[in-house]
Amino acid sequence: MLNRDLKPLYQKLEQAKKDVLRLQDDDDLLAMGNYIGNLYLALACMGDMEIKPDKNKFLGSSENYKRFIDHLNVYNDQLLENFLLNKDFHASYIGEVLPEIEEELPGLCELPEVDSYQLSPQEFADILYGFLESIGLVPLFERYMDEKRIHHTIVGVSGSNLGSTLHNPFRHDTDLFVKQFEPTYNHMTTLVHELGHAYDLEQFHGNIKEYNTYFYLSYYGEVISRLVERLLHRYCLKNGLVLPLVKSAYVDYQELNHDYYICGYILSLLTPEMLKNDCNDAAAIVKQVKDYFIEGSPVEKFVKTAQELSMPEAYPYLYGDVLSMFLADDVEKNGMNSEMMQYFFSHRAEPFQEEFLRECGFGPGNYAKLYRKEVELAKK
């Protein structure tokens, strides 16, 4: 079903190495450097464990590589500056949403757990095509399959990662990757998540500067992917499809969401000095945030066991959950080309601004109502 041939990616790597020699602008170099670096990673995940980028060559020269790193640091500084500017808003927003999530989560966790999400190939195809047809994405999926742009990987880009997306903004070329694909519901959620990225990127028509802003500064890069994943869960729940599997997967989905909210909340409570210095002292972090959690909360265990408290990792998934909740409700009523979806697309590449959430009605109270409604659907 998925492409296992590395040759198309080697060809893209060779083309990218030629393209980079024509680039002069720092933003162009950053975008291409990100693409080439991730292309090397994709090839390694597909089985070429010997391939490694030479930092003195893969961008044409060691000087270009230094420019790449310097410009990346500029964006990292801007991301932190924006976070500090909106830190109190994040703390307030998450502080209102988190109790609502934690009130419903125990009831969700009482749903029976299913160890295997295995489906027959026919069941997999029927559910996948039925869902994609419901949101109009069958042509996109079939085009990516026909063009062999959905790839099978041996390993993921990280330990728990099942999928990834690779995009060349210069050639508007996107590839999707799914780890050790099997006809399981778990892999279906990964596949549609990555297809959501493909759909999002096909709707992106900005220049390279705007693309870098979207990639490095926006919190909305996971909204459409999480939207499509959320819509799949709802589609199966509403149509009574493989319910034990779907409900078990939905619980996992919400437990992971909860981790992102906890991580995001902790980060929003740290002092500017701790954030600027990338503080990873668990004891210092717990001391700073413990008074904001109820007594007996496992915040200390969470801080000590979390691989890292990463704002660039947590916040796109956190706000991906927030906005996908609102957009899912809208898409079910008005379709993927709704006015609200188009409005989101027109603002998704911007650095975070609380005014955007407020003007769209994406407040924590409204989120809580939609969350409780969705949870009741899963419990039926």
C-alpha positions as CSV (number, residue, x, y, z in Angstrom):
1,M,0.0,0.0,0.0
2,L,2.7,2.5,1.0
3,N,5.9,3.2,-0.9
4,R,9.1,1.5,0.4
5,D,11.4,2.5,-2.4
6,L,14.1,5.0,-1.3
7,K,15.0,6.1,-4.9
8,P,12.4,8.9,-5.2
9,L,13.7,10.5,-2.0
10,Y,17.3,10.2,-3.1
11,Q,16.3,12.0,-6.3
12,K,14.7,14.8,-4.3
13,L,17.8,15.1,-2.1
14,E,20.0,15.6,-5.2
15,Q,17.6,18.2,-6.6
16,A,17.5,20.0,-3.3
17,K,21.3,20.1,-3.1
18,K,21.4,21.8,-6.6
19,D,18.6,24.2,-5.7
20,V,20.3,25.4,-2.5
21,L,23.3,26.6,-4.5
22,R,21.1,29.3,-6.1
23,L,19.8,30.7,-2.8
24,Q,21.0,33.9,-1.4
25,D,18.4,35.1,1.1
26,D,18.7,33.9,4.8
27,D,15.1,32.9,4.9
28,D,15.4,30.8,1.7
29,L,18.5,29.2,3.2
30,L,16.7,28.4,6.5
31,A,13.7,26.8,4.7
32,M,15.9,24.7,2.4
33,G,18.2,23.7,5.3
34,N,15.2,22.5,7.3
35,Y,13.9,20.6,4.3
36,I,17.2,18.9,3.5
37,G,18.0,18.1,7.1
38,N,14.6,16.4,7.4
39,L,15.0,14.6,4.1
40,Y,18.2,13.0,5.4
41,L,16.2,12.0,8.5
42,A,13.4,10.5,6.4
43,L,15.9,8.4,4.5
44,A,17.4,7.1,7.7
45,C,13.9,6.3,9.0
46,M,13.2,4.3,5.8
47,G,16.3,2.2,6.2
48,D,19.4,4.0,5.1
49,M,21.1,4.1,8.4
50,E,24.5,5.1,6.9
51,I,23.3,8.4,5.4
52,K,24.3,11.5,7.4
53,P,24.4,15.2,6.5
54,D,27.8,16.9,6.4
55,K,27.2,20.3,7.9
56,N,30.0,21.7,5.7
57,K,28.4,20.4,2.5
58,F,24.7,19.9,2.7
59,L,24.0,23.6,2.4
60,G,26.8,24.2,-0.1
61,S,29.4,25.4,2.4
62,S,30.2,25.7,6.1
63,E,29.5,29.5,5.8
64,N,26.0,28.7,4.6
65,Y,25.5,26.3,7.5
66,K,26.5,29.0,10.0
67,R,24.1,31.4,8.3
68,F,21.4,28.7,8.7
69,I,22.1,28.3,12.4
70,D,22.3,32.0,13.0
71,H,18.9,32.7,11.3
72,L,17.4,29.7,13.1
73,N,18.4,31.3,16.4
74,V,16.8,34.6,15.3
75,Y,13.4,32.7,15.0
76,N,14.0,30.9,18.3
77,D,14.5,34.2,20.0
78,Q,11.3,35.6,18.4
79,L,9.4,32.6,19.5
80,L,10.5,33.0,23.1
81,E,9.8,36.7,23.0
82,N,6.2,36.1,21.8
83,F,5.7,33.4,24.4
84,L,6.8,35.8,27.2
85,L,4.5,38.5,25.9
86,N,1.5,36.1,26.0
87,K,2.6,34.0,29.0
88,D,-0.1,35.2,31.3
89,F,-2.8,34.6,28.8
90,H,-1.6,31.1,28.2
91,A,-1.6,30.4,32.0
92,S,-5.1,31.8,32.3
93,Y,-6.5,30.0,29.3
94,I,-5.0,26.6,30.2
95,G,-5.8,27.1,33.8
96,E,-9.5,27.3,32.9
97,V,-9.5,24.4,30.4
98,L,-7.4,22.0,32.4
99,P,-9.9,21.4,35.3
100,E,-12.6,20.7,32.7
101,I,-10.4,18.1,31.1
102,E,-9.4,16.5,34.4
103,E,-13.1,16.3,35.5
104,E,-14.0,14.2,32.5
105,L,-10.9,12.2,32.0
106,P,-11.4,9.6,34.8
107,G,-14.8,8.7,33.3
108,L,-13.2,8.2,29.9
109,C,-10.5,6.1,31.4
110,E,-13.1,3.7,32.7
111,L,-13.9,2.7,29.1
112,P,-12.5,-0.8,28.2
113,E,-9.0,-0.8,26.9
114,V,-8.2,-2.6,23.7
115,D,-4.7,-3.8,23.2
116,S,-4.9,-4.4,19.5
117,Y,-6.3,-2.1,16.9
118,Q,-6.0,-4.7,14.1
119,L,-8.5,-4.5,11.3
120,S,-8.9,-6.6,8.2
121,P,-7.6,-4.9,5.1
122,Q,-11.2,-4.5,3.8
123,E,-12.4,-3.0,7.1
124,F,-9.5,-0.6,7.0
125,A,-10.2,0.5,3.4
126,D,-13.9,0.8,3.9
127,I,-13.6,3.0,7.1
128,L,-10.8,5.1,5.6
129,Y,-12.5,5.8,2.3
130,G,-15.9,6.4,4.0
131,F,-14.3,8.9,6.3
132,L,-12.3,10.7,3.6
133,E,-15.3,10.9,1.4
134,S,-17.3,12.5,4.2
135,I,-14.8,15.4,4.3
136,G,-13.9,15.5,0.6
137,L,-10.3,14.3,0.8
138,V,-10.5,11.1,-1.3
139,P,-8.9,12.8,-4.3
140,L,-6.0,14.2,-2.2
141,F,-5.4,10.8,-0.7
142,E,-5.5,8.9,-4.0
143,R,-3.2,11.5,-5.7
144,Y,-0.6,11.0,-2.9
145,M,-0.9,7.2,-3.3
146,D,-0.6,7.3,-7.1
147,E,2.4,9.6,-6.9
148,K,4.0,7.3,-4.2
149,R,4.3,10.2,-1.8
150,I,3.1,8.1,1.3
151,H,6.0,6.1,2.6
152,H,6.6,3.2,4.9
153,T,9.3,3.8,7.5
154,I,11.1,1.3,9.7
155,V,11.5,3.7,12.6
156,G,10.0,7.0,13.5
157,V,11.7,10.3,13.9
158,S,11.4,9.8,17.7
159,G,10.6,6.9,20.0
160,S,6.9,7.3,20.2
161,N,6.4,8.9,16.8
162,L,4.3,7.0,14.3
163,G,4.2,9.5,11.4
164,S,5.8,12.6,10.0
165,T,5.5,15.0,7.1
166,L,8.2,16.5,4.9
167,H,7.6,19.6,2.8
168,N,9.7,21.5,0.2
169,P,8.2,25.0,0.1
170,F,10.1,25.9,-3.0
171,R,8.7,23.1,-5.1
172,H,5.5,22.8,-3.1
173,D,6.3,19.1,-2.8
174,T,5.0,17.1,0.3
175,D,5.8,13.5,1.4
176,L,4.1,11.6,4.2
177,F,5.6,8.9,6.4
178,V,4.0,6.2,8.5
179,K,6.0,3.9,10.7
180,Q,5.7,0.1,10.2
181,F,2.3,0.4,8.5
182,E,-0.3,-2.2,9.2
183,P,-4.1,-2.2,8.7
184,T,-4.8,-1.0,12.3
185,Y,-7.0,1.8,13.6
186,N,-3.9,3.3,15.2
187,H,-2.2,3.5,11.9
188,M,-5.3,4.9,10.3
189,T,-5.3,7.8,12.8
190,T,-1.6,8.4,12.0
191,L,-2.3,8.3,8.2
192,V,-5.1,10.8,8.4
193,H,-3.2,13.0,10.7
194,E,-0.3,13.3,8.2
195,L,-2.9,13.7,5.4
196,G,-4.2,16.6,7.3
197,H,-0.7,18.2,7.1
198,A,-0.7,17.6,3.4
199,Y,-4.1,19.3,3.0
200,D,-2.9,22.2,5.2
201,L,0.2,22.7,3.2
202,E,-1.7,22.5,-0.1
203,Q,-3.8,25.4,1.1
204,F,-0.7,27.5,2.0
205,H,0.2,30.1,-0.6
206,G,2.5,32.4,1.3
207,N,6.1,33.2,0.4
208,I,9.2,31.7,2.0
209,K,9.3,34.3,4.8
210,E,5.7,33.5,5.6
211,Y,6.4,29.8,5.5
212,N,9.2,30.1,8.0
213,T,7.0,32.2,10.2
214,Y,4.4,29.5,10.1
215,F,6.9,26.7,10.7
216,Y,8.9,28.4,13.5
217,L,6.7,31.0,15.1
218,S,3.1,29.9,14.8
219,Y,1.3,27.6,17.2
220,Y,-1.1,26.5,14.6
221,G,0.9,24.0,12.5
222,E,-0.9,21.0,14.1
223,V,-4.4,22.3,13.9
224,I,-5.5,20.8,10.6
225,S,-3.7,17.5,11.3
226,R,-5.4,17.2,14.7
227,L,-8.7,18.3,13.1
228,V,-8.7,15.5,10.6
229,E,-7.7,13.0,13.3
230,R,-10.5,14.3,15.6
231,L,-13.0,14.1,12.8
232,L,-12.1,10.4,12.1
233,H,-12.8,9.6,15.8
234,R,-16.1,11.3,15.6
235,Y,-17.0,9.8,12.3
236,C,-16.5,6.3,13.7
237,L,-18.2,7.0,17.0
238,K,-21.3,8.5,15.2
239,N,-21.5,5.6,12.7
240,G,-20.9,2.8,15.2
241,L,-17.7,1.6,13.5
242,V,-15.4,-0.7,15.4
243,L,-16.4,1.1,18.6
244,P,-14.2,-0.8,21.1
245,L,-11.1,0.1,19.0
246,V,-12.2,3.7,18.4
247,K,-13.1,4.3,22.1
248,S,-9.8,2.9,23.3
249,A,-7.9,5.0,20.8
250,Y,-9.9,8.1,21.8
251,V,-8.9,7.6,25.4
252,D,-5.3,7.4,24.4
253,Y,-5.8,10.6,22.3
254,Q,-7.3,12.5,25.3
255,E,-4.6,11.2,27.7
256,L,-1.9,12.5,25.3
257,N,-3.8,15.8,25.0
258,H,-3.8,16.1,28.8
259,D,0.0,15.7,28.9
260,Y,0.3,18.6,26.5
261,Y,-1.9,20.8,28.6
262,I,0.0,19.9,31.8
263,C,3.3,20.6,30.0
264,G,2.0,23.9,28.5
265,Y,0.6,25.0,31.9
266,I,3.9,24.3,33.7
267,L,5.8,26.3,31.1
268,S,3.4,29.2,31.4
269,L,4.1,29.4,35.1
270,L,7.9,29.5,34.9
271,T,9.6,32.8,35.4
272,P,11.1,34.6,32.3
273,E,14.5,34.0,33.7
274,M,13.9,30.2,33.9
275,L,12.5,30.2,30.3
276,K,15.4,32.3,28.9
277,N,17.9,30.0,30.5
278,D,16.2,26.8,29.4
279,C,15.9,25.7,33.0
280,N,15.7,21.9,33.3
281,D,16.2,21.6,37.1
282,A,13.2,19.5,38.1
283,A,13.3,20.6,41.7
284,A,13.4,24.3,40.8
285,I,10.5,23.8,38.4
286,V,8.4,22.0,40.9
287,K,9.1,24.7,43.5
288,Q,8.0,27.4,41.1
289,V,4.7,25.7,40.0
290,K,3.5,23.5,42.8
291,D,1.2,26.1,44.4
292,Y,-0.8,26.3,41.2
293,F,-1.8,22.6,41.4
294,I,-4.1,21.0,44.0
295,E,-2.4,19.2,46.9
296,G,-1.5,15.6,46.0
297,S,-1.3,16.4,42.3
298,P,1.5,14.3,40.6
299,V,3.1,17.4,39.2
300,E,6.5,16.5,40.7
301,K,6.3,13.0,39.0
302,F,5.3,14.6,35.7
303,V,8.2,17.1,35.8
304,K,10.7,14.4,36.6
305,T,9.5,11.8,34.1
306,A,8.8,14.2,31.2
307,Q,11.5,13.8,28.6
308,E,11.6,17.6,28.3
309,L,9.4,20.6,28.9
310,S,9.5,22.0,25.4
311,M,7.4,25.0,24.4
312,P,8.0,24.5,20.6
313,E,6.7,20.9,21.0
314,A,3.8,21.3,23.5
315,Y,2.2,24.5,22.3
316,P,1.4,23.6,18.7
317,Y,-0.2,20.4,19.9
318,L,-2.0,22.2,22.7
319,Y,-3.5,24.9,20.5
320,G,-3.9,22.3,17.8
321,D,-6.3,20.6,20.2
322,V,-8.1,23.8,21.1
323,L,-8.7,25.1,17.6
324,S,-9.4,21.6,16.1
325,M,-12.2,21.3,18.7
326,F,-13.9,24.4,17.4
327,L,-13.1,23.7,13.7
328,A,-14.4,20.1,14.0
329,D,-17.7,21.4,15.1
330,D,-17.8,23.8,12.3
331,V,-16.7,21.4,9.6
332,E,-19.3,18.9,10.6
333,K,-21.9,21.6,9.9
334,N,-20.4,23.5,7.0
335,G,-17.7,21.3,5.4
336,M,-13.9,21.7,5.0
337,N,-14.3,24.8,2.8
338,S,-16.4,26.7,5.4
339,E,-16.0,30.4,6.1
340,M,-14.4,29.7,9.5
341,M,-11.8,27.3,7.9
342,Q,-10.9,30.0,5.3
343,Y,-10.5,32.6,8.1
344,F,-8.3,30.2,10.0
345,F,-6.1,29.6,6.9
346,S,-5.7,33.4,6.4
347,H,-4.3,33.8,10.0
348,R,-2.5,30.5,10.7
349,A,0.9,31.7,9.7
350,E,0.9,34.6,12.2
351,P,2.7,34.6,15.6
352,F,0.3,34.0,18.5
353,Q,-2.2,36.8,19.3
354,E,-4.9,36.3,21.9
355,E,-7.2,38.6,19.9
356,F,-7.5,36.0,17.2
357,L,-8.9,33.5,19.6
358,R,-11.2,36.1,21.2
359,E,-12.7,37.3,17.9
360,C,-13.4,33.8,16.7
361,G,-15.1,32.9,20.0
362,F,-12.5,30.3,20.8
363,G,-12.6,31.0,24.6
364,P,-12.1,28.4,27.3
365,G,-15.7,28.3,28.3
366,N,-16.8,27.5,24.8
367,Y,-14.1,24.9,24.5
368,A,-15.3,23.2,27.7
369,K,-18.8,22.9,26.3
370,L,-17.6,21.3,23.1
371,Y,-15.2,19.0,25.0
372,R,-18.0,17.7,27.3
373,K,-20.2,17.1,24.3
374,E,-17.5,15.1,22.5
375,V,-16.7,13.1,25.6
376,E,-20.4,12.1,26.0
377,L,-20.3,10.9,22.4
378,A,-17.3,8.6,23.2
379,K,-19.1,7.3,26.3
380,K,-22.3,6.2,24.5
